[in-house]
């Protein structure tokens, strides 16, 4: 089935976006079209529908899952897979459930609009991760949702390769992290979502042999460039910025900053995800006031397990 798993996880995000509504009067219809999210009854119905969809997926029940499509519903992916009809969908999902290891996904809806009283269109991006150490896959998705005999159904799901970075790519960072004993540097950091999950806020302490930093950081997509970016503010007054580039499950950060005493610092930081709870952090190509500054070997950093 390949990447047809996108179809399952992509659809789950429709629950977060309102779709169509029952037939309003002329005046109400104009208001609804002007404010497409103002359809609470349909929004609630779609949330319930998609909760049922997710439950069927979590139960690995292919028959119950494909019942959420129309009888001639379709799924298409960027590898050329094109499935139509519940029989083919059920066969494919059954094979998928029988062979697929642990998979997670983070989804970022970008657009939702009504096409008619009984149809809605959804677009966005999804990140598929097959296990904690496998490379993530970014895809753009489109979904058509229709209402048949009072029940919402999926008429079509399609996906294509995605290229835009998403803050959801960094959701694995959320939590507390601390460097292992005996490492070349002492590092502590806490990452938390901002209320709307558009940004990640971090508090950190870094102590090396020759330099130490304490402060906070904001990570998000820079709307001016569309690139994942971080803004760092040190407790003593220094500031810094970095562009984040994904390399599979690893991240490369191009960092520039100014210390509180006015000296400039540039470096390349590398985050390597070893497992869901272990990463290494390394800093190389370092210049302090345009003079070489010693590179820092990889530092093992471990997620702090919450107390139960």
N, C-alpha and C positions, 0 to 999 in steps of 0.2 A: 504493500500500500504506500510505501515511501512516506512522503511528507503529507499524506492526506490527513494525518492527525491534526493539521492546522484547522481543518474544517470543524472538528469538535471544539477545540479550545477557543477558536475565534468566535464561534457562535455564542459562547458563554458570555461574552462581553455585551451582547445586545441587551442584557438585563439592566445594564447601567444607563441605557439611553432610551428615552420614551419613543414610541413609534406611533401608529395611527390611532384614530378615535372613532366613536360612533357618530352617525350622521348628525351634524348640528344644524341649527337654523341658519339662515343666510347671514345674519349679523354675527352669530357665534362662529360660523365657518370662517369669516374674514379674520376674526380675532385669533382663531386657532392657527390659521395659515401665517399670520403675522408673528405669532409666538408659538413655534412648533413644539416646545417643551411643555406647554400648558395643557396636557392631556393626561391627568392623573389616573383616571380609571384604566385607560389602555396601558399606561406605564406600569401600573400595578399588575395587570394581567400578563404583560410580557415578562415582568420580573418572576412571577409565579411559573410561567411557562419555562423560562430559562433555568429556574431552580430545579424543575423537574428534569430538564435536559441534563444539567450537571449531575443530578443524582443518578441518572441512568448511566452516564459515563463513569462515575466513580464506582458503580456496581459492575462495570465492565459488561454491561448487558447490551449487546449489539441490537437485539430486536427492539427493546424499549427505546434505545437511542434513536434509531432511524425512524421510529414512529413520530418523531418530532419534525420530520420532513413531510412535504406534500408527497403524494403518491408518485409524482414524476419529478420530485426534487433533484437538484443537481449539485455536484461538487467538482470543482476544477482546481488544478494546481499548476505551478510554474514548470513542473517536470513533464507535463503533457497528460497527466491523469485526468480523465473526464468520466465521472460516474453519474449515471442517471437512473432513477427509480430505486425504490426501497429494497428490492431484492439484491441488486448489485451493491448498494450501500451496506446492507447487512452482512453480506458475504465478506466484503472488504474489511469492515470494522471488526468482524469476528476474527479474521486472520490477524489483524493488527493487535487486538487485545491478547491474542494467544502468544505473541512473540515479542511485544514491545516492553523494554525495561522501564524503570522509573522515568517519568517525563513531567516537567513543570512548564508553566507558561505565564508570562506577564503581558497584559494587553493594554494598549493605549488607544481608545476610540478617538477619532479626530473629527468625524462629521456624522450627523444623523438628521435625516429629513423625511418628511411625509410625501409620498407620491400620490396617494388617494386616500379615501376613507379606510381602506382595508389593506394598505401596503406601506412599507417604509424601507428606507435605504440606509445602510450603515457602512462606514469606512473607518479604517484605522490601521494600526500596526500590532504585531504580536511577536514576542520573543519566545522561541521554543528551546528548552534546555533538556537534553536527554542525559539525566544524571548530573551530579554536582561537578564533575570534572570534564564533561564533554563540551565541545564547542557549541555556543548558542547560535541559533538561526533567526534572523530578522526577516519578517515577511509583511507585506502590505495585504490587507484583506478587504473584500467587498461582500456584503450580505444583503439579500433581499428577503424580507419577512412579509408574509401575507396572512390574512385571516380567512379561514374556510369554515362555514357553518358555525361561526362563533368561536372557533379555536385558532390560535396563532400557529403557523407552521413556517418552516424554513423552505423557501422555494429554490434558493441558490446561494452557494458559498463559493467564492473564488479567491485565490491568493497568487501573489507575484513577489519576486524578490524585493526586499526592502533595503534601502540604503541609509535612511535617516537614523541618527543615533537617538536613543530614548533614555530618559532617566530611569525607566524600569529595568534597563540593563544592569543597573547598580543596586537593585533591590537586595542582592545577597549581602551587601555591606551592612544592612541594618542590624544593630546590636552593639555589644561591647567587645573590644579586642584588646589584647595585651601581648607584648613580646615575651618570648620564652626566656627563662633565666639563662644567664651566660652569653647572651647575644651581644653583638658589637654596639648596639644602641638600645636604649629603653624607650619603648613606644607604647602609649595607651591612647585609645580613641573610642569614642561613642558616636554612632551614626543613628539618626532618627529622621523619620519622614516629617516634612512640613504638613500642616493640616490638609492641603489640597493635593499632596503627593506630586507636586510639580518640582519640588526641591528636596534635597537631603541636607540636613544640618548636622555638623560634626563638631565635637569638642576633642581636642588632642593635646598631648604632651610628648615631646620628642627630646631626648637627651643623648647627645653624642659626646665623644671625647673633646671636640673643639667647639661645639656649638649646642645651644638648647633653645627650644621654642615651646611656647604654650599659647593656645588661642582657640579660635573657632573658624569654621569653614562652611561655605554654602556651595552646594553642587547642583547644577541644573543645566538645561539647554539654553544657551545664549540666543535670545530671539534675533539678535543682529546677524548672527552667523549660522545658526542652526546646529552648532557644534556643542557637544557636552563640554562644560567649562566649570571651573571652580574659582571661588574668590576666598582668599585666606586673610584673616585679620589676627595678628599676633597680639598677645596681652601687653607687650611693651611698646606697641605702636607700629611695628612693621606690617607691611602688606604684601600680598602676592597673588598671582593668577596662574592658571594652568589650563591648557586644552587637553582633553582626555581622548585617546584613540584606542579602540578595541582591537586586540589581536587574539582572536578566539576567545578564551576565557581570561586572557591576560589583558592588562591595561597599561598603556604607556602615557605618561604625563609630561608634557613639555612645560616646565615651570620657569617663571620669571618673578622676581620680587625685589623689594627694597627693605633692608633691615632698618630698625629704629634709629641706628646711628648714621644712616644715609648710604651705607655700602650696598652695592647691587649683588644679587645672587641669581644665577641661572643653573638649572640642573635638569636631568631627565630621571623621573621616578618610575619604577616598574613594579606593578602589582601582579603577582602570579598566584592564581587560585589553585591550591594543591588539592583541597577537598572543600566540602561545604563549610567546614569549621577551621580550616588552616590556610593561610596564605603566606607568601614571602613579600617583603618590601625591600627594594633596593634603590639606591640613588647613585647615578653615574654622570659623567660628562659635566662635572661641577666647576663653576667659575665663581669666585668671590672677588668683586671689583676687577673682573677680567683676568684674574690670576687663578691658576689651577688650584683646586681645593680637593682634598683626598676623597676618592670614591668610597662609598659605603657598601660593603658586601651584603648579600641577601640576609635579611633579618626575619626569622620565623615569628609569625604573629598568629595567635590562636583566639578563637571566639570564646568569650566567657559565658559559660552555661548559666542560665538564670537559676536562682534558688527556688526550689519547689516548696 
